[in-house]
């Protein structure tokens, strides 16, 4: 009679251990999935920041180009006016 009960207790302990192992495995898989999602989101965020940075640099370069062109045009205009004045003086 005692061995029967000890056998039942042993089977219950084995089942409990199996359930615990399954739950632990599920939790570990979920943690891994969460980690992968977080890594993916982090990478996407970094890419987005990098793209924004590149866009800002391009805009800055474009603005500098435009400023240079405006300065050049201004200088040419001043040069033309100077030449016109010199022509008039002659």
C-alpha positions as CSV (number, residue, x, y, z in Angstrom):
1,X,0.0,0.0,0.0
2,X,2.8,2.4,0.9
3,X,4.7,1.8,-2.4
4,X,1.5,2.5,-4.3
5,X,1.1,5.9,-2.7
6,X,4.8,6.7,-3.1
7,X,4.5,5.7,-6.8
8,X,1.5,8.1,-7.3
9,X,3.4,10.9,-5.5
10,X,6.5,10.2,-7.7
11,X,4.3,10.4,-10.8
12,X,2.7,13.6,-9.7
13,X,6.1,15.1,-8.9
14,X,7.3,14.1,-12.4
15,X,4.3,15.7,-14.0
16,X,4.8,18.8,-12.0
17,X,8.4,18.9,-13.0
18,X,7.4,18.5,-16.6
19,X,4.9,21.3,-16.4
20,X,7.5,23.5,-14.7
21,X,10.0,22.8,-17.5
22,X,7.4,23.5,-20.2
23,X,6.4,26.8,-18.6
24,X,10.1,27.8,-18.2
25,X,10.7,27.0,-21.9
26,X,7.7,29.0,-22.9
27,X,8.8,32.0,-20.8
28,X,12.3,31.8,-22.3
29,X,10.9,31.7,-25.8
30,X,8.7,34.7,-25.1
31,X,11.6,36.6,-23.6
32,X,13.7,35.7,-26.7
33,X,10.8,37.0,-29.0
34,X,10.5,40.2,-27.0
35,X,14.3,40.7,-27.2
36,X,14.2,40.2,-31.0
37,X,11.4,42.7,-31.4
38,X,13.2,45.2,-29.2
39,X,16.4,44.7,-31.2
40,X,14.5,45.2,-34.4
41,X,12.8,48.3,-33.1
42,X,16.2,49.7,-31.9
43,X,17.8,49.0,-35.3
44,X,14.9,50.7,-37.1
45,X,15.2,53.7,-34.8
46,X,18.9,53.9,-35.5
47,X,18.3,53.7,-39.2
48,X,15.7,56.4,-39.0
49,X,18.0,58.6,-37.0
50,X,20.8,58.0,-39.5
51,X,18.5,58.9,-42.4
52,X,17.4,62.1,-40.7
53,X,21.0,63.0,-40.0
54,X,21.9,62.4,-43.7
55,X,18.9,64.5,-44.8
56,X,20.0,67.3,-42.5
57,X,23.5,67.2,-43.9
58,X,22.2,67.2,-47.5
59,X,20.0,70.2,-46.7
60,X,22.9,72.0,-45.1
61,X,25.1,71.3,-48.1
62,X,22.3,72.5,-50.4
63,X,21.9,75.7,-48.4
64,X,25.6,76.4,-48.5
65,X,25.6,75.8,-52.2
66,X,22.8,78.3,-52.7
67,X,24.5,80.8,-50.5
68,X,27.7,80.5,-52.5
69,X,25.8,80.9,-55.7
70,X,24.0,84.0,-54.4
71,X,27.3,85.5,-53.3
72,X,28.8,84.8,-56.7
73,X,25.8,86.4,-58.4
74,X,26.1,89.4,-56.1
75,X,29.8,89.7,-56.9
76,X,29.2,89.5,-60.6
77,X,26.4,92.1,-60.3
78,X,28.7,94.4,-58.4
79,X,31.4,93.8,-61.0
80,X,29.0,94.7,-63.8
81,X,27.9,97.8,-62.1
82,X,31.5,98.8,-61.5
83,X,32.3,98.3,-65.2
84,X,29.2,100.3,-66.2
85,X,30.2,103.2,-63.9
86,X,33.8,103.1,-65.4
87,X,32.3,103.1,-68.9
88,X,30.2,106.1,-68.0
89,X,33.1,107.9,-66.5
90,X,35.1,107.4,-69.8
